[in-house]
Amino acid sequence: MKKEKNKENDKQKKGRWGLKMILVIIVIIIGTLLWARFISTSGLKVKEYAITTDNMPNNFDGLKIVHFSDLHYGSTVFISELKDIVKRINDQKPDIIVFTGDLVENGVQLSESEINSVITELKKLDPKIETFAVKGNHDYDHDYWDLIVPELDWHVLNNTYEYFYYNGSTPILFVGLDDYLEGNPDYDNAFSYLNETTEDLYTIVLLHEPDQVDEITNYDFDLVLSGHSHLGQVRLPLIGAIYTPEGSKKYYDEHYKIGNADMYISGGIGTSTLKMRFFNKPSITLYRIYTN
């Protein structure tokens, strides 16, 4: 009888231990999901990179570019967050600001008052010289780009280029491409400056989906700034990105060498599809470009 009671007690202990483990696992899962939804999607990191080049005129030495992307307004970014984003960008005292697409999240409905508030805040962006922008795939899902961006002092590059002069007679070039997935990229037109000059000008390419870079490897460029991948949005230590959307299957991490050029991909600010981030805080990027 005593042995049977001991066996029964052991079974009960094992049952209670198993139940405790199940509860602990449930608590960990719920805690992780809450962290990914509310903690990891808040705050804003400023990442900094120094880029050196032999190809840029000396008068551009120290050029400061702030890159932000994938705002996805209405996902986890609203007016209070947007105010902080604008302030943090301006705090870097950028010469140039670039935006690489996805202004408003797909499926979000904004009132006229909200649209006006977004315009008001984005108008406060204060680069020393210029803001350049290209469209992302979500900017084709609704009319908000066409309602908001024309009200801003942004220079939209849609399969076009811009000579950029700064304290000298030799420019650098900004080239902007239409969205790879939803737009109509025209690479020959975007790089048509090659028909106008034989100079080897320092060239910065703006595009939304990083995989698009493989379509332009027969052109000359020095720096590519991209978005879209969110660096995976949800990442795990030692593993990295868990999932990346179409258009960022090959390139999705922060930095790649494309021939002799550098490509940097922004981690983005808002969220797409899933309103969560993990080991991947919202971020903007400051690049300081130096001449050798």
N, C-alpha and C positions, 0 to 999 in steps of 0.2 A: 504493500500500500504506500509506504514511504517513497519508494522509487518512482511509483506512478505519480505521486504528488509532485516530486521534484521535476519529473519530465514535463508535467503540466505547467509548473511555474516557469521552467525554461522556455516553453512555447510562448507563454504570456509575455515574458521579458523580450523574446525575439520579436513578437508581434508589436509590442510597444516601441521597441527600437526601430523597427521598420517603418512604423507610422510616423515617428519623430523625423526620420530621414526624409520621408515623403513631404512632410510639412516644411522641413528646412529647404528642400529643393524648390518647393512651390514659392516660399518666401524669397529665395534667391532669384528665381525667374521673374516674379512680380517686381522685386526691387530693381533688377536689371532693366526691365521694360520701362519702369517709371524714371529711372536715371536716364535712359536713352531718349525718352520723350521730353522730359522737363529740364534736366540738368545739362545734358550734352548739346541740346539745341539752343541753349542760352549763352550769353556772353559772346565776346568776339576777340579772336586772336589776331595779332598783327605779325605776319611772317615777313622776314627780311632776307633778301638775297643780294649779294654783290656780283655784278656781271662785268667782266673785263673783255675788251675787244681791241683789235688793231685797226678795225675798219671804220670807226666813228671819228668824225672831226674833233679836234681838241676842244673846240668851243662848247661841245656838248658834255665834256667831262663832268661826271657827278650828276648827270640827269636823273631826276627822281620820278619814277612812274608808280602810281598806286593802281593796282588791278583788283577790281571786284567783279563777281560773277554770280549767276544763279541766285538772284535775290528771292525769287519765288514768293513774291509778296502775297500774303494771305495764307501761307502754309504755317510756318512758325515765326514769320516776320510780319509785324504790324507797325502802326505809326510810332509807338514808343521805341521799338527796336530800330526802326528806320532813322529816327532822330539820333540815336547813339551811333549807328553806322556812319551817317553823314559826318558827325562830329569826329569820329575816330579817323575817317579818311582825311578830313581837313587838318587834323592834328599832325599828320605826317608832312604837311606843307609840300604837297606834290607839285612838280612842274606840269606833269601830265596825269590825267586819270583815264583809265580804260575800263569799259564794261563789256563783258563778252557773253551777254545774252541771258534769256529767261528772266524777264522782269516780273511777271505775275504768274502765280501757279495756275495750272490748268484746272478748270472747273470752279474757280473762285468767282463770285459775283460781287463786284464793287459798286457802291452807290456813287452818285455824282459827287457827294461830299467827300467820300474816301478818295476818289480819283484826284480831286482838287488838293487834298491833304498830301497825297503822294507827290504831286507836282510841286507843291510848296516846299516840301522837304528836299527833294532832289535838286531844286533850284539853288539850294544853299551850298551845294558842292562847289568848292572854290579852288580849282587848280590855278597855278600861276599863269598857265598858258592856254591849255585846251583839254577838252574831254572828247575822246573817241569811243564809238560804240559799234557793235555788230549785233544782229538778231540771233536768238536761239530758237530751238524747235518749238518751245512753248509759246513763243511770241507770235506763232502762226495759229494758235488754238483759239484766239479771241481777238478783240479789237483794242485791247488796252495799250499795246505799244503805240498804235496810231493815235490814241487819245492823249497819251502822256508825253511821249518823247518829242513830238513837234513843239511842245510848249517849253522844252528845255534847251539850253544852249549846248547841245551835244552835236558833235560832228559824226553823223552816221555814215559808215563806210560799207556800202553794199555792192560788192564786186568792183570796188573803186580803190583809188590810192590818193594819198595826199603828201606833197612835198612839205617838209617841216623845217623851217629856218629858225635859228636861234643864235643871235649875236655873231653872225658870220654869213658868208656867201655860199657855203656848201651845206646843203640840206641833208637830213635823213628822211626815210620814207616810212609811212604807215600804210599798210595794205589791209583791207577788210574784206572778208568773204561772206557771202550769203550762207544761210544755214544749210548744212550738209543733208539733213534728213527731210526737212519740210520746204526748204527754199529752192532756188535755182542758181547754184554756183556757176560763175563764169570766170574761169581762171585766166583765160587769155585777156579778158578785159581788165581784170583786177591787176594783172602784171603788165598791162600795155605800156607802162612808162618805159619798158625796155626798148620800145620802138622810138622813144624820144631822146634817150641819152645812152651813152656808152660808159658813163661813170659807174664805178662800183660803189653804190651808196649803201650805207648801213640801213637795213630793211627790217622793220618789225611787222609781223603778220598777226592779225587778230582773227580768230575763228572760234566757233562755239564747240563743235565736236572735235576732240583731239585726233581721232582716227582720220579726219580729213587731211591731215598733214601729208599722208602718203600720196595724195592727189597732186601735190605741188612740188615734189622733190626734183623735178626738172627745171624749176625756177631757182633763182638765187635769193636767199634770205638769211638773216643772222639770228633772229629771235622770233619765237612763236609764243603767243599768249592765248590760252584756251580755258575752257570751263567744262561744263556738262557732266563730267564723271563724278563730281563731288568727292573725288578720291575714294569712292566706294560708299560714302555716307555712313555705312556701318563697317567698321574695321575691327580685326582681332589682332592682338599682339603676336608677332612672329609670322602671322598669316597674311595680314593686310586686308585688302578689299574683299568683301564677301560676294558682292554683286555690283556690276556696273552696267549702265544702260547701253543700248545699241548706239554705236558711234563712239564708244569708249571701251571697246573690248580689247584692243591692242595696247592703247596708251591710256592710262588712268591714274598713275602715280604722279608725284609732284614735279619730277624733272626727268627729261630724256635728252640725249644727244641725237640730233637728226643730221647726219653728216657732220659738218663743222658747226652747225647751228644748235642753239639751245631751245628747248621747248619746256615751258612751265605751265602747269595746269592748276587752276585755282580750286581749292576745296569747297568754294561756294559759301553762301550764307544761309539760305533757306533750305527747305527739304522738298523732295519730290516723291510722290506716291506714298511712302511711309513717313509719317511725321516723327521721325526719330533719327538720332545720330549716336554713334558709339565709337570712342577713341578717335574722334574726328570733330573737334569743335568748329563752329562757323568761323570763317577767317577772311581777311583781306591780305593782299601781298604788296609789300614795298620792294621795288627793285631800284638799286643804285647802279647806274651804268658808268663804268670808268674806261678811259682810253689808256692803252699801254704806252 
